[in-house]
Amino acid sequence: MFRRFATLLAVALLLTAPLDAQTRKRPATRKAPVKKAAAKPPAKKIDPAVVTCPAQLGTGVTSKALFCDVLTSRTAPEGVRIAIPPHKGETTLIFDLHNRHTYSEQLVKSGRGFADYTSTIIIASMDGYVLGRGVVNSQFRTARDLLDRVSGGVATGGVKAVAPIGSETIVVPLAADVNEVSLVGEKLTVRTLDGVENYASPGRPIAVVSNVQIEYVPGPPPKAAPAKR
């Protein structure tokens, strides 16, 4: 009897063990934290710049671009002034830089029309700090080397003798606190069949700019002054 009782007790314990295990509460699982989507950076835009050109060369016959001469100068306010629109953070100045050539049909026909130009200009803040430089090099041999002709002259077709040649896209990053810059000519080197000449005297046309643009994140416009009572 004792053996039978012990056997029945052991069987009962085996049958009840899984049931006890099932009634135990499972530990709560922790949910992984939901990652927030990264904020998108503000959208940038590129707009034509507001340019004050003290020496306008004219409008291209084919491109319709406005070409502006860059002159050597001792002070930034006398250069080609470019306004930066209201913005947030840094901005980028973008423009095309060209050499300037005085076209002569006689020199071309006589085989003496060759010219090699290297122009250097300075991008400066209005208080005179150098923010960057732009360099363009190009060569002239025949009329096919002209980038465009400029309307308003007395030559055949009503175009000017001076014409832009070559094109170099200049990109200059600007700090957030820069609201206006100036383009000032630094030096010009001209190599012809007669030799090499360097120019840097004040008021000398050094290069030509066109297609001036600003890349920026728009900012709030400046606050209007309160109306006087």
Beta strands, then each sheet from edge to edge (+ up, - down):
strand 1: 45-48
strand 2: 50-52
strand 3: 56-59
strand 4: 66-71
strand 5: 80-83
strand 6: 87-102
strand 7: 115-125
strand 8: 130-140
strand 9: 162-174
strand 10: 180-192
strand 11: 195-199
strand 12: 205-218
sheet 1: 1+ 12- 4+ 3-
sheet 2: 1+ 12- 6+ 9-
sheet 3: 2+ 5- 10+ 7- 8+
sheet 4: 2+ 5- 10+ 11-
end
